[in-house]
Amino acid sequence: MVEHFMQEYDTDQNNQITVEEFLNGTEKWCKDLKLHSHSNIVEKRDEAEEYLNDLISLEQEEEEEAEGENPPTKSQIIRKAIFLLIIGIVLAAVFADPLVDAVNDFSTASYIPSFFISFVLLPFASNSNEAVSSILFAARKKKKNMSLTYSQIYGGVTMNNTMGLGIFLAVVYFRGLVWDFSSEVVIVCLVVIVMGLLASFRRIFPTWMAGIALILYPISLGLVAILDYVVGWE
C-alpha cells in the first residue's frame, strides 16, 4: 500500500513527497476517479438501453403475431354470438328449476332465509368467472387488456340491470305475481343512488373508492336484515 502510494506521488523518486507532488498526485487521482465513474455510468446506461430495446422488440413481435392471425369476420362474430346465446338460454331453462329447488332446500335445512343465500352465496358462484378473468386481464398491465376488463365489467352490469331485471319484472307482471320485497328494493335503490352520486362527480377514480364500493355490499345486507327482522318491514 505504501509502495503504491509512493509510486503515485513521488514523481522524482527521491523517497520524499513534496507539497507540489502531493497536490499533483491528488489531482491525478480525482481525475481518474471521475473518469472511472463516468465509464461505469455509461456502461450501465448502455446495458439498460439494450435491455429496454429487447423488451420493445419482444412486444412488437407479440403484436405482429397477434395482427398476423386472421381476424373473424362480422358475420362469423354474429353467428358465434347467436349460437352462444342459444346455448345460454337452453342451459338457463334446463337448470332454473333445479337451482331454485336447491336454494329452497338449503335454506330450509340451514334455517337461513333464501334471500341471503341468493344474494351472498349465489353471486360468488355465478360471477366468479368474471372476477377471475378480470383479475387476470388487469394483472397483465396493458392498455388493451385493461380495456377488456372494463368492457367485461360494463357488460356484466348491463346484463344484470337490463336483461335480468327486465325479464324478472316481465314475469312478475304477466304472471300476476305478488311483489313482497319492499325492504330489499329500498336498499338496492339506496346503494344505486350512493354509487351514482359518487360516479357523477368524478371521471378518475382513486383506489380508495373501491373500498367504498365493496363495503356497500355488507352494509346493504345488514340494512335488509334490520328492516326485515328488527323493524318488521317486509
DABEL-V161471 format. One record per pair of residues at least 6 apart in sequence whose ideal C-beta (glycine too) atoms are under 6 Angstrom apart, sorted by the first residue. I is the first residue (numbers start at 1). J is the second residue. D is the distance in whole Angstrom. If there is no record, write none. Layout:
BEGIN
I;J;D / I;J;D
END
This chain:
BEGIN
8;25;5 / 9;17;5 / 9;21;5 / 9;22;6 / 9;25;4 / 10;17;6 / 11;21;6 / 103;114;6 / 103;117;6 / 107;114;4 / 107;117;5 / 130;156;5 / 134;149;5 / 134;152;6 / 137;145;4 / 137;148;5 / 137;149;4 / 138;149;5 / 183;224;6 / 183;227;4 / 183;228;6 / 183;233;5 / 184;224;6 / 187;220;5 / 187;223;5 / 187;224;5 / 191;216;5 / 191;220;5 / 227;233;5 / 228;234;6
END
